[in-house]
Amino acid sequence: MKITSTSCICPVLVCLCFVQRCYGTAHHSSIKVTRNQTKHIEGETEVHHRPKRGWVWNQFFVLEEHMGPDPQYVGKLHSNSDKGDGSVKYILTGEGAGTIFIIDDTTGDIHSTKSLDREQKTHYVLHAQAIDRRTNKPLEPESEFIIKVQDINDNAPKFTDGPYIVTVPEMSDMGTSVLQVTATDADDPTYGNSARVVYSILQGQPYFSVDPKTGVIRTALHNMDREAREHYSVVIQAKDMAGQVGGLSGSTTVNITLTDVNDNPPRFPQKHYQLYVPESAQVGSAVGKIKANDADTGSNADMTYSIVNGDGIGIFSISTDKETREGILSLKKPLNYEKKKSYTLNIEGANTHLDFRFSHLGPFKDATMLKIIVGDVDEPPLFSMPSYIMEVYENAKIGTVVGTVLAQDPDSANSLVRYFIDYNGEDDRFFNIDAHTGTIKTTQVLDREETPWYNITVAASEKDNPGLLSHVTVGIRVLDVNDNPPQLAREYDIVVCENSKPGQVIHTISATDKDDFANGPRFNFFLDEHLSINPNFTLKDNEDNTASILTRRRRFSRTIQDVYYLPIMISDGGIPSLTSSSTLTIRVCACERDGRVRTCRAEAFLSSAGLSTGALIAILLCVVILLAIVVLFITLRRSKKEPLIISEEDVRENVVTYDDEGGGEEDTEAFDITALRNPSAAEELKYRRDIRPEVKLTPRHQTLSTLESIDVQEFIKQRLAEADLDPSVPPYDSLQTYAYEGQRSEAGSVSSLDSATTQSDQDYHYLGDWGPEFKKLAELYGEIESERTT
């Protein structure tokens, strides 16, 4: 309740407030504050006194939401120094001082000038001080006090998260928890019952209930059926003051939806259905639909359809459309009104997702009977076969019968049928058909090697109703006759090596035949018997449709003949057999030892070594220039004359230098080379040409007869002794050179001179085994051998 001076919260406080109003101070819970006091008297020294307690006061309370016309009295401040003569001035500072709270500076009374809200601010901290009005000096030290805003029940509970949307499965047990709601109250929960909330249900009974303390909403009935009612709107109320009269309340709405469970089996609306299907319906097409209803939704309403019985179980099939949950009836086999006019099917629809908690509600499937009436229609002619395969030999005469097709009117009228070829391509122009009998004949001569197979389309229509057509495919296979002789499989490039041996396989050939395998292989290879035997090559039939080319003789030469021709004959295995002739071209080539072809051109030695014509010309020019330089140098040397002794006055020992080149073996004037070849071949003694001796040495002539039996070392010793005893030699050391070749070798000369004019029966084939370094030598001697043999 409101009191002009302050708000009391209990009977004791009421009494204290009464005392406060009588005495003007808040003595009910006062605190004495002391301070040090010092007085100064004129003409006296400073005296220190014991501190005295100062003015007494306590915290104050003020009611929130005050709506009176006058400011609300809060309390009174009083100092012990205040004698009531107005000399003390009270000052108030801090939160709200001067705006919300004002103070009478003479009496110390504090008033609140505005309505306060505890939910915005619960208390205010202020400072008070008493000063001397005349001197403005503080009489007391500044002290702090608190003004608390006292709560009243001015806030209703609120649901901050509402409204709510929640689901709960149908057929749930009673007491199943649905949702917990919570309301908040802004009032002080520590003071009274202003924030104590109690929950109750205003709307939604008897289906749901709420716990008054926790706010938990639960189902209140057994087996709530979604198919009966799906949505519920429940209103929940929260009231403070523990639900007492006068408390404030707030409410929220909870929208509850029952979710589906599979508690309903599928049901056909009817137990008997009837369906009309014309006999012209195409196989595989849908001819009808059927649907069973299920009160459930989603996957709980999924079902499959099946044919469980009936005489049409092999003629029709049923599938399930997952989107519409319908059974689609399709045709498996063609219908014929003339043979069967109706069918009966027993169709069953069953749920695919079962919930065993509700199995007691019965089987979750249903069945119905479907009667199908076949409708009679005027049908096109029907061929006796879905397709035809016929055969005819190639090269057959024009007008040869290939085969016959047959079509009949399936209707009871049995109308006459006419045939014709549906000309869609060039293949159809080779045949025609009899319009009445359906006989197919050739119109051109056929060639199997050009076109082995023909596909034509034959159409049939009723004579009375040409618009009704039926078509059938006719495949015509062209049979083979032996009208193509065998030919070589390809153009062969056959090479024979110069160093080939007799009986060596140089190539393998094969043949092809345009005819079918019955008139083609096996092939026979042979040489023409009317020709003479080929001395160079022969042919061997490998009896596997191939033949080998073999050499008859040893060694071939490109220089003599670089190309050979071998006529061959090939026959096939047809009846009668056909034979063809071909000529093989065989080139002679130079090969490596391992058989690899090196070159097949008959060319000069240097050219075979890989030198071009320009390179050969350059080499020849270089050789000519070198020869010219050598001749010029020799000429200049011969024309130059120098003395053997550099100076006649120089009597020192010197080595005589002869700067003179010989003219080779053909130069017989400068030197006599007979003695150089063999001392025994010398006919007469030759003296040194620089000094001709005047005395003839008899011992020297005597020794010539014994040179043949003297050793080379002994020969040199004799010459040395002769030089030492010869008075005609120069008076200084000289160098004498004796080019003694020695006795003739029993093997004869190794020189190649004059060897080209001699005939030899030696076999040079072993040169081919000496390695790559002797390849050219082996080829040269091999060519000479071949030429001599030829």
C-alpha positions in Angstrom: 0.0 0.0 0.0 1.1 3.6 -0.5 2.1 5.9 2.3 3.0 9.5 1.8 6.3 9.3 3.6 7.6 5.8 2.6 6.6 2.3 1.8 6.4 -0.3 4.6 6.8 -4.0 3.8 5.7 -5.5 7.2 3.7 -4.5 10.3 6.9 -3.7 12.1 7.8 -1.3 9.4 4.4 0.2 9.5 5.0 1.1 13.1 8.4 2.5 12.3 6.9 4.6 9.6 4.4 6.0 12.1 7.3 6.9 14.4 9.1 8.4 11.4 6.1 10.6 10.6 5.9 11.7 14.3 9.6 12.5 14.8 10.7 13.3 11.2 13.7 10.9 11.2 14.2 7.3 10.1 15.2 5.9 13.5 13.9 2.4 12.7 17.3 1.3 11.3 19.7 4.1 11.7 23.4 4.1 11.7 25.5 6.6 13.5 28.4 8.0 11.6 31.1 9.8 13.4 33.8 12.2 12.3 36.8 14.0 13.9 36.0 17.6 15.1 38.5 20.3 15.9 37.6 23.8 17.3 39.8 26.9 17.0 39.2 29.6 19.6 40.6 33.0 19.1 43.6 33.6 21.2 43.9 30.0 22.3 46.1 27.2 21.1 44.7 24.3 19.1 43.1 21.6 21.3 42.5 18.1 20.0 39.3 16.4 21.2 38.0 12.9 21.1 36.0 12.3 17.9 32.2 12.6 18.3 29.5 10.6 16.4 27.9 12.6 13.6 24.4 12.4 12.0 22.4 9.2 11.8 20.5 7.8 8.8 19.9 4.5 6.9 18.8 3.2 3.4 15.4 4.2 2.1 12.6 2.5 0.2 10.3 3.9 -2.4 7.3 2.3 -4.1 7.5 1.9 -7.9 4.7 3.1 -10.2 3.6 5.9 -7.8 0.8 7.8 -9.6 -0.1 10.4 -6.9 -0.3 14.2 -7.7 2.4 15.1 -5.0 6.0 14.0 -4.9 6.4 10.7 -2.9 8.0 11.2 0.5 11.2 9.0 0.7 12.8 9.9 4.0 14.7 12.6 6.1 18.3 13.4 6.7 19.4 14.9 10.0 22.7 16.0 11.4 23.6 16.3 15.1 25.0 19.7 14.3 21.5 20.9 13.2 20.1 23.0 16.1 17.0 23.8 14.2 18.0 27.4 13.5 18.5 26.9 9.8 22.3 27.2 9.9 22.8 23.7 8.5 22.4 23.1 4.7 21.8 19.6 3.4 23.2 18.7 -0.1 22.2 15.6 -2.1 24.3 14.2 -5.0 24.5 10.9 -6.9 22.1 8.9 -9.2 18.9 10.9 -9.8 19.8 13.7 -7.5 18.0 16.9 -8.5 16.0 15.1 -11.2 14.3 12.2 -9.6 15.1 12.9 -6.0 15.0 16.3 -4.4 15.9 17.3 -0.8 14.8 20.2 1.4 18.2 21.8 2.2 16.9 23.1 5.5 14.9 20.1 6.9 16.7 17.3 5.0 13.4 15.8 3.7 13.8 13.7 0.5 11.0 13.3 -2.1 10.7 11.4 -5.3 9.3 13.5 -8.2 8.9 10.8 -10.8 7.2 7.4 -11.1 9.9 4.7 -10.9 10.0 1.2 -12.5 11.8 -1.5 -10.6 12.1 -3.6 -13.8 14.2 -0.8 -15.3 16.3 0.1 -12.2 16.2 -1.6 -8.8 18.1 1.0 -6.7 19.9 4.3 -6.7 23.1 5.2 -5.0 23.3 8.8 -3.6 25.6 10.9 -1.4 24.6 13.3 1.3 26.5 16.1 3.1 25.7 18.7 5.7 27.5 22.1 5.4 27.5 25.4 7.4 25.2 27.7 5.5 27.2 30.8 6.4 30.7 29.5 5.8 29.9 26.7 3.2 32.2 24.4 5.2 31.2 20.8 5.6 29.9 19.9 9.0 30.0 16.2 8.3 32.0 14.1 5.8 30.1 13.0 2.7 28.3 9.7 3.2 26.7 7.2 0.8 23.2 5.8 1.1 20.9 3.7 -1.1 17.3 4.2 -2.2 15.7 0.9 -3.2 12.7 0.7 -5.5 10.1 -1.6 -3.9 8.4 -4.1 -6.3 4.7 -4.3 -6.9 2.9 -6.8 -9.2 2.8 -4.7 -12.3 4.0 -7.3 -15.0 2.0 -10.2 -16.4 3.7 -13.5 -17.4 4.7 -13.7 -21.1 5.4 -16.6 -23.5 8.4 -15.4 -25.4 8.5 -18.3 -27.9 4.8 -18.5 -28.7 2.7 -19.3 -30.6 3.9 -22.9 -30.9 3.6 -25.5 -33.7 4.1 -29.1 -32.8 3.3 -32.6 -34.0 2.5 -35.8 -32.2 1.8 -39.3 -33.8 -1.8 -40.4 -34.0 -2.9 -43.3 -31.9 -0.4 -42.3 -29.2 -0.9 -43.5 -25.6 -2.6 -41.2 -23.1 -0.1 -39.0 -21.3 2.3 -38.8 -24.2 4.4 -35.6 -23.9 3.7 -33.1 -26.6 5.6 -29.9 -25.6 6.8 -27.9 -22.6 5.9 -24.2 -22.6 7.6 -21.6 -20.3 6.3 -18.2 -19.3 8.5 -15.5 -17.8 7.5 -12.7 -15.3 9.5 -9.5 -15.0 8.6 -8.9 -11.4 10.9 -9.6 -8.5 10.9 -13.4 -7.9 12.4 -12.9 -4.4 9.6 -10.7 -3.2 6.1 -12.1 -2.6 4.2 -14.1 -5.3 4.5 -11.5 -8.0 6.6 -13.8 -10.2 5.2 -17.2 -9.2 3.5 -18.6 -12.3 0.9 -21.3 -12.6 -0.2 -22.9 -15.9 -3.7 -23.9 -17.0 -5.4 -24.9 -20.2 -8.1 -22.6 -21.5 -8.8 -24.4 -24.8 -8.1 -27.9 -26.0 -9.8 -30.1 -23.5 -10.5 -33.0 -23.3 -7.8 -33.9 -25.8 -4.8 -32.4 -24.0 -3.8 -31.4 -20.5 -1.0 -29.2 -19.0 1.0 -29.6 -15.9 0.4 -26.4 -13.7 3.9 -26.2 -12.5 6.1 -27.3 -15.4 4.0 -26.3 -18.3 4.3 -29.8 -20.0 1.4 -30.5 -22.4 0.3 -34.1 -22.7 -2.3 -36.1 -24.6 -5.4 -36.7 -22.5 -7.2 -39.3 -24.7 -6.4 -42.8 -26.0 -6.0 -43.5 -29.8 -6.5 -40.1 -31.2 -7.2 -40.8 -34.9 -5.7 -38.5 -37.5 -8.2 -39.6 -40.1 -11.0 -38.3 -37.7 -9.3 -35.0 -36.8 -5.8 -33.9 -37.7 -5.4 -30.3 -36.3 -5.9 -29.0 -32.7 -5.6 -25.5 -31.3 -4.7 -25.5 -27.6 -4.6 -22.2 -25.5 -2.4 -22.3 -22.4 -2.6 -19.6 -19.7 0.1 -18.6 -17.2 -1.0 -16.6 -14.1 1.2 -15.0 -11.4 0.5 -14.6 -7.7 0.4 -18.4 -7.7 -2.9 -18.3 -9.5 -4.7 -16.3 -6.8 -7.4 -13.7 -7.5 -5.9 -10.5 -8.6 -2.9 -12.0 -10.2 -1.9 -11.0 -13.7 -2.0 -13.6 -16.6 -0.7 -14.2 -20.1 -1.7 -16.8 -22.7 -0.3 -18.5 -25.8 -1.6 -20.8 -28.6 -0.2 -24.2 -29.3 -1.1 -25.7 -32.7 -0.9 -29.4 -32.5 -1.0 -31.7 -35.6 -1.4 -35.4 -35.5 1.1 -37.2 -37.8 0.1 -40.3 -39.8 0.9 -43.9 -39.0 -0.1 -46.9 -41.0 -3.2 -47.8 -39.2 -5.6 -48.1 -42.2 -5.5 -50.9 -44.9 -6.1 -50.1 -48.6 -9.7 -50.6 -49.8 -11.1 -50.9 -53.3 -14.2 -48.8 -53.7 -15.9 -51.6 -55.6 -15.7 -55.4 -55.5 -16.3 -55.8 -59.2 -15.0 -53.8 -62.2 -15.5 -54.1 -65.9 -13.1 -53.0 -68.6 -13.4 -52.8 -72.4 -10.3 -53.5 -74.5 -10.3 -53.6 -78.3 -8.6 -56.5 -79.9 -6.4 -54.1 -81.9 -4.6 -52.9 -78.7 -0.9 -53.1 -79.1 1.2 -55.4 -77.0 2.9 -53.5 -74.2 0.4 -50.7 -74.2 -1.6 -49.6 -71.1 -5.3 -50.7 -71.5 -6.7 -49.5 -68.1 -6.2 -48.3 -64.6 -7.5 -49.3 -61.2 -7.0 -47.8 -57.7 -7.5 -48.7 -54.1 -8.0 -46.0 -51.5 -5.9 -45.7 -48.4 -6.8 -43.2 -45.6 -3.2 -42.9 -44.6 -0.7 -40.4 -46.2 2.8 -40.5 -47.4 4.7 -43.7 -47.4 2.0 -45.3 -45.2 -0.3 -45.2 -48.2 2.2 -46.8 -50.6 0.9 -50.0 -52.1 1.6 -52.5 -54.9 -0.9 -54.2 -57.2 -0.7 -57.8 -58.4 -2.8 -60.3 -60.4 -3.4 -63.2 -58.1 -5.8 -65.3 -60.1 -7.9 -65.4 -63.3 -7.8 -66.7 -66.9 -6.1 -63.6 -68.2 -3.1 -63.8 -65.9 -0.9 -64.7 -68.9 -2.4 -62.1 -71.2 -2.3 -59.0 -69.0 0.1 -57.6 -66.4 -0.2 -54.9 -63.8 2.3 -52.3 -62.4 2.1 -49.6 -59.8 2.4 -45.9 -60.5 4.2 -44.5 -57.5 3.0 -41.0 -58.0 -0.7 -41.6 -58.3 -0.7 -45.0 -56.5 -2.8 -46.5 -59.3 -2.5 -49.9 -60.9 -1.7 -49.8 -64.6 -3.0 -52.7 -66.6 -0.9 -53.6 -69.7 -1.3 -56.1 -72.5 1.3 -58.8 -72.6 0.0 -60.8 -75.7 -2.2 -59.8 -78.6 -6.0 -60.1 -78.3 -8.2 -62.0 -80.7 -11.9 -61.4 -80.6 -12.6 -64.4 -82.7 -10.8 -66.7 -80.3 -11.7 -65.3 -76.8 -14.1 -62.5 -76.1 -13.5 -61.9 -72.4 -11.1 -62.4 -69.5 -11.4 -62.3 -65.7 -8.7 -61.1 -63.3 -8.4 -61.0 -59.5 -6.4 -58.0 -58.5 -4.9 -57.4 -55.1 -3.6 -54.1 -53.5 -1.4 -54.3 -50.4 0.6 -51.8 -48.3 4.4 -52.0 -48.7 5.3 -50.4 -45.3 3.6 -52.2 -42.4 3.6 -51.1 -38.8 3.3 -54.2 -36.6 1.9 -52.3 -33.7 -1.4 -52.1 -35.6 -1.4 -55.6 -37.1 -4.4 -56.4 -34.9 -6.5 -54.0 -37.1 -6.6 -56.6 -39.8 -4.7 -57.5 -43.1 -3.4 -54.4 -44.8 -4.5 -55.5 -48.3 -7.7 -55.8 -50.3 -8.8 -57.6 -53.5 -11.3 -57.0 -56.3 -12.4 -58.8 -59.5 -11.9 -57.2 -63.0 -13.7 -58.5 -66.0 -12.2 -57.5 -69.4 -14.4 -57.4 -72.5 -12.5 -57.8 -75.8 -13.9 -55.6 -78.5 -14.2 -56.7 -82.1 -12.5 -54.4 -84.7 -11.7 -54.7 -88.4 -8.1 -55.9 -88.3 -5.5 -55.7 -91.1 -4.3 -59.0 -92.7 -2.1 -61.1 -90.5 1.1 -62.7 -91.9 1.8 -66.4 -91.2 5.2 -65.5 -89.8 6.6 -62.4 -88.0 9.5 -62.3 -90.5 10.7 -64.4 -93.5 14.2 -65.6 -94.5 14.6 -66.7 -98.2 17.6 -67.8 -100.3 18.5 -67.5 -104.0 21.8 -68.3 -105.9 23.7 -65.5 -107.5 23.8 -65.2 -111.3 20.3 -66.7 -111.3 18.2 -65.8 -114.3 15.7 -62.9 -114.1 12.4 -64.1 -112.9 13.7 -66.8 -110.6 11.3 -67.5 -107.8 12.8 -66.6 -104.4 9.9 -67.5 -102.1 6.3 -66.8 -101.1 4.7 -64.9 -98.2 1.2 -65.6 -96.9 -1.3 -63.3 -95.1 -4.9 -63.8 -94.1 -7.8 -61.6 -92.9 -8.2 -62.5 -89.2 -11.8 -61.3 -89.1 -14.7 -63.6 -89.7 -15.3 -62.0 -93.1 -12.0 -63.5 -94.4 -11.6 -60.9 -97.1 -9.2 -61.4 -100.0 -5.6 -60.1 -99.5 -3.4 -58.2 -101.9 0.4 -58.0 -101.7 2.9 -55.4 -102.7 6.5 -54.4 -101.9 7.0 -51.2 -99.9 9.8 -49.6 -102.0 11.8 -47.7 -99.5 15.3 -48.3 -100.9 17.4 -49.5 -103.9 17.4 -53.1 -102.6 13.7 -53.4 -103.3 14.2 -52.8 -107.1 15.9 -56.2 -107.5 12.6 -58.1 -106.7 8.9 -58.0 -107.4 5.9 -59.8 -105.8 2.7 -61.3 -107.2 -0.2 -59.3 -105.8 -2.5 -62.3 -105.5 -0.1 -65.2 -104.5 2.6 -63.3 -102.6 5.4 -65.0 -104.7 8.7 -63.0 -104.8 10.8 -63.1 -108.0 14.1 -61.5 -109.1 14.1 -58.7 -111.6 17.9 -58.4 -112.0 20.9 -60.7 -112.0 22.3 -60.8 -108.4 26.0 -60.8 -107.5 26.8 -62.1 -104.1 30.3 -60.5 -104.0 28.6 -57.1 -104.5 25.5 -57.5 -102.2 25.3 -60.7 -100.2 22.0 -59.8 -98.4 18.8 -57.9 -99.3 16.1 -56.7 -96.9 12.7 -55.8 -98.3 9.3 -55.0 -96.7 6.2 -56.6 -98.0 2.8 -55.1 -97.2 -0.6 -56.8 -97.3 -4.0 -55.1 -97.4 -7.6 -56.3 -97.6 -9.1 -56.0 -101.0 -12.3 -54.4 -99.6 -10.5 -52.1 -97.2 -7.1 -51.0 -98.7 -6.5 -48.6 -95.8 -5.8 -51.5 -93.3 -2.2 -52.5 -93.9 0.2 -54.9 -92.3 3.9 -55.2 -93.0 6.5 -58.0 -92.7 10.3 -58.0 -93.2 11.7 -60.4 -95.7 15.4 -61.1 -95.7 16.9 -62.6 -98.9 20.3 -64.3 -98.6 22.3 -64.5 -101.9 24.0 -67.9 -102.2 27.5 -68.2 -103.6 28.6 -69.9 -106.8 32.3 -70.3 -107.8 32.6 -67.5 -110.3 35.8 -65.8 -109.0 39.3 -67.3 -109.4 41.8 -66.8 -106.5 44.2 -63.9 -106.6 47.3 -63.0 -104.7 46.5 -61.4 -101.4 48.5 -58.3 -102.2 51.4 -57.0 -104.4 54.5 -58.7 -103.0 57.9 -57.1 -102.9 60.2 -60.2 -102.9 63.9 -59.8 -102.3 66.7 -62.4 -102.6 70.1 -61.7 -101.0 73.3 -62.0 -103.1 74.7 -64.5 -100.6 71.6 -66.7 -100.5 72.1 -70.5 -100.3 70.2 -73.2 -102.3 66.8 -74.1 -100.8 66.6 -71.0 -98.8 63.0 -69.6 -98.2 63.1 -66.0 -99.3 59.3 -65.1 -99.0 55.9 -66.6 -98.2 52.8 -65.6 -100.3 49.0 -66.1 -99.7 45.9 -65.8 -101.8 42.3 -64.6 -101.5 39.0 -65.4 -103.2 35.9 -63.2 -103.4 33.7 -66.3 -103.3 32.4 -67.8 -100.1 34.5 -70.1 -98.0 33.0 -73.1 -99.7 34.2 -72.0 -103.1 37.5 -70.4 -101.9 40.1 -72.1 -99.7 41.7 -74.5 -99.8 44.2 -72.9 -102.3 46.8 -74.8 -104.3 50.0 -73.1 -105.5 52.1 -74.6 -108.3 54.3 -73.6 -111.3 53.1 -73.8 -114.8 53.9 -77.2 -116.1 54.1 -76.0 -119.7 57.1 -73.8 -118.9 60.7 -75.0 -118.5 62.1 -75.5 -115.1 63.3 -72.3 -113.5 67.0 -72.6 -112.7 66.9 -69.9 -110.1 63.7 -70.3 -108.0 61.0 -72.8 -107.1 57.6 -72.8 -105.3 56.5 -74.9 -102.4 52.8 -75.3 -101.4 52.6 -75.2 -97.5 49.1 -76.7 -97.6 47.8 -74.0 -95.3 46.7 -71.6 -98.1 50.2 -70.2 -98.3 53.3 -71.0 -100.4 57.0 -70.4 -100.0 59.5 -69.1 -102.6 62.8 -71.0 -102.4 66.2 -70.4 -104.2 67.6 -73.2 -106.5 71.2 -72.0 -106.7 73.9 -70.4 -104.7 74.7 -66.7 -104.8 73.2 -63.9 -107.0 74.8 -60.8 -108.3 73.2 -57.4 -108.8 75.8 -56.5 -111.4 74.9 -59.4 -113.6 71.1 -59.4 -113.1 69.1 -57.5 -110.5 65.5 -58.6 -111.3 64.0 -62.1 -111.8 60.4 -63.0 -112.7 58.6 -66.2 -111.5 55.2 -67.2 -113.1 53.0 -69.1 -110.6 49.5 -70.7 -110.8 46.8 -70.6 -108.0 43.6 -72.8 -107.9 40.7 -72.7 -105.4 38.6 -75.4 -103.8 35.4 -74.8 -105.5 33.5 -77.1 -107.8 34.4 -76.7 -110.5 37.8 -75.3 -109.5 39.0 -72.0 -110.9 42.7 -71.2 -111.6 44.5 -68.0 -112.1 48.1 -67.1 -113.0 50.3 -64.4 -111.5 54.0 -63.3 -112.0 56.2 -62.6 -109.0 59.0 -60.0 -109.3 62.1 -60.9 -107.3 64.8 -58.3 -106.8 68.5 -59.0 -106.0 69.8 -57.1 -103.0 72.9 -56.9 -100.8 72.1 -58.1 -97.3 73.7 -58.2 -93.9 74.7 -61.6 -92.4 71.5 -61.7 -90.4 69.4 -61.3 -93.6 68.6 -57.6 -93.3 68.6 -55.8 -96.7 71.2 -53.2 -97.1 70.8 -52.0 -100.7 69.1 -53.3 -103.8 70.7 -50.9 -106.4 73.6 -52.1 -108.7 76.1 -49.2 -108.1 79.8 -48.6 -107.9 81.9 -49.4 -104.9 82.1 -45.9 -103.6 78.5 -45.2 -104.3 77.5 -48.3 -102.3 79.5 -46.9 -99.5 77.0 -44.0 -99.3 79.0 -41.3 -101.2 77.1 -39.0 -103.5 78.3 -37.8 -106.9 79.2 -34.4 -105.6 81.3 -36.0 -102.9 83.2 -38.2 -105.4 84.0 -35.2 -107.6 85.3 -33.2 -104.6 87.5 -36.1 -103.6 88.9 -36.4 -107.1 89.7 -32.7 -107.2 91.6 -33.0 -103.9 93.6 -35.9 -105.2 94.5 -34.0 -108.4 95.6 -31.0 -106.4 97.7 -33.1 -104.1 99.4 -34.8 -107.0 100.2 -31.5 -108.6 101.7 -30.2 -105.4 103.9 -33.4 -105.0 105.1 -33.2 -108.6 106.0 -29.5 -108.2 107.8 -30.2 -105.0 109.9 -33.1 -106.5 110.8 -30.9 -109.5 112.0 -28.1 -107.2 114.1 -30.5 -105.2 115.8 -32.0 -108.1 116.7 -28.6 -109.5 118.3 -27.6 -106.2 122.1 -28.4 -105.9 123.9 -28.2 -102.7 127.5 -29.3 -101.7 127.8 -32.4 -99.6 130.2 -30.6 -97.3 128.9 -27.3 -96.0 132.4 -25.6 -96.1 135.8 -26.9 -97.2 137.4 -25.0 -94.4 135.2 -26.8 -91.9 137.3 -29.9 -90.9 135.2 -30.8 -88.0 133.5 -34.1 -87.8 130.1 -33.8 -89.4 127.3 -36.0 -90.4 126.7 -35.6 -94.1 123.0 -35.0 -94.8 121.5 -36.0 -98.1 118.4 -34.0 -98.7 117.4 -35.9 -101.8 114.2 -38.0 -102.3 114.2 -41.0 -104.4 112.0 -41.4 -107.4 110.4 -44.7 -106.3 110.8 -48.1 -107.9 110.6 -46.6 -111.4 113.5 -44.2 -110.8 116.5 -46.3 -112.0 118.8 -43.5 -112.7 119.2 -42.0 -109.3 119.9 -45.2 -107.4 120.4 -48.8 -108.2 117.8 -50.6 -106.0 118.9 -54.0 -106.9 121.2 -54.1 -104.0 118.4 -52.9 -101.8 116.2 -55.8 -102.8 118.8 -58.5 -102.4 122.6 -58.2 -102.2 122.9 -61.5 -104.1 121.1 -59.9 -107.1 123.8 -57.3 -107.6 125.7 -57.9 -110.8 128.5 -55.5 -110.1 129.9 -53.5 -107.2 128.5 -50.0 -107.0 130.6 -47.4 -105.4 129.4 -44.3 -103.6 128.5 -41.6 -106.0 129.8 -38.8 -103.9 133.4 -40.1 -104.0 134.7 -42.4 -106.6 137.6 -44.5 -105.3 140.8 -44.8 -107.4 141.8 -48.2 -106.1 139.8 -51.3 -106.7 139.4 -53.6 -103.7 140.0 -57.2 -104.6 138.7 -58.6 -101.3 135.4 -56.9 -101.8 134.8 -58.6 -105.1 135.7 -61.9 -103.5 133.1 -61.5 -100.8 130.2 -61.1 -103.3 130.3 -64.8 -104.1 129.7 -65.7 -100.6 126.9 -63.3 -99.8 124.2 -65.8 -100.3 125.4 -67.8 -97.4 126.2 -65.0 -95.1 123.9 -63.8 -92.3 122.7 -60.2 -92.3 124.7 -59.4 -89.2 127.8 -60.9 -90.7 127.2 -58.9 -93.9 127.0 -55.6 -91.9 130.2 -56.4 -90.1 132.0 -57.0 -93.4 130.8 -53.7 -94.8 131.9 -52.0 -91.6 135.4 -53.4 -91.9 135.6 -52.4 -95.5 134.6 -48.9 -94.7 137.2 -48.7 -92.0 140.0 -49.9 -94.4 138.8 -47.9 -97.4 141.2 -45.0 -97.9 138.8 -43.2 -100.2 136.2 -42.4 -97.6 136.0 -38.8 -96.3 138.2 -37.9 -93.3 135.3 -37.7 -90.9 132.6 -40.0 -89.7 129.8 -40.7 -92.2 126.5 -42.6 -92.0 126.1 -45.6 -94.4 122.7 -47.3 -94.8 122.4 -50.8 -96.1 118.8 -51.7 -97.0 119.1 -55.4 -97.1 115.8 -57.3 -97.7 117.1 -60.7 -97.0 116.6 -64.0 -98.7 113.4 -64.7 -100.7 110.5 -66.1 -98.6 109.4 -69.5 -99.4 105.7 -68.2 -99.3 106.6 -65.9 -102.2 105.8 -62.3 -102.6 102.8 -60.8 -100.7 102.4 -58.0 -103.3 99.2 -57.8 -105.1 100.9 -56.7 -108.3 100.4 -58.9 -111.3 97.9 -61.0 -109.2 95.0 -60.0 -111.4 96.4 -61.8 -114.4 96.7 -65.1 -112.6 94.0 -67.7 -112.4 93.1 -69.2 -109.0 90.8 -72.0 -108.0 90.7 -70.9 -104.4 87.2 -70.6 -102.8 86.7 -67.2 -101.2 83.4 -68.0 -99.4 85.2 -68.0 -96.1 85.7 -64.3 -96.4 82.0 -63.8 -95.5 82.7 -65.3 -92.1 85.4 -62.9 -91.1 83.1 -60.2 -89.9 81.9 -56.7 -91.0 85.4 -55.5 -91.7 85.7 -57.9 -94.7 82.2 -57.5 -96.1 83.3 -55.5 -99.1 86.2 -57.8 -99.8 83.9 -60.8 -99.6 81.4 -59.1 -102.0 84.2 -58.3 -104.5 85.6 -61.9 -104.6 82.0 -63.2 -104.6 81.3 -61.2 -107.7 84.5 -62.4 -109.4 83.6 -65.9 -108.5 80.1 -65.5 -110.0 81.4 -63.9 -113.2 83.9 -66.7 -113.6 81.2 -69.3 -113.0 78.9 -67.7 -115.4 
